[in-house]
């Protein structure tokens, strides 16, 4: 078997966001037992104080791969390296660190204080409530893991019952700027 890093990222994005396995099967995949923190093909470890799931592989001669999934942000990073010593995991954790310390924003959007921005319940099984305190809402948008906008509303309470299980990104556009929040539908 072989793949590109883009194909690996696409595969893990689908796997981690409920598009490949049933929720019971995925729970089995991510139930880590014993002192090794290793499940069925995934390893649980800590990077920058965050729990990440990772999988890697090595073929003698220098080929090395690493996939890292950050459970906090939903970021998937896949690295393929052909070098000795093999260091794909080290490269993927450096990339994750850079993304956590310097999140990528659209140049037209300004980050705003998200202290008073609450999405609940999270995870949700359907109904979503958004508390923006006294901020003037211009739009609330819901995006899937591939960046496709699925819903746009001005309502601070709406249903996601018809959405498949997975991780979604909520953009709340206000006069002060855009606030982003991750929401899990299960």
Secondary structure, DSSP 8 states (H G I E B T S, - for coil): ----HHHHHHHHHHHHTTSSS-HHHHHHHT--BTTTTB-SS-EEEEETTEEEEEEEEEETTTEEEEEEEETTT--EEEEEEE-SS--HHHHHHHHHHHHHHS----TT--B---TT-EEESSSBSSEEEEE-TT--EEEEEEE-TTS-EEEEES-SEEE-TTS-SEEEEEEEEETTEEEEEEEEE-
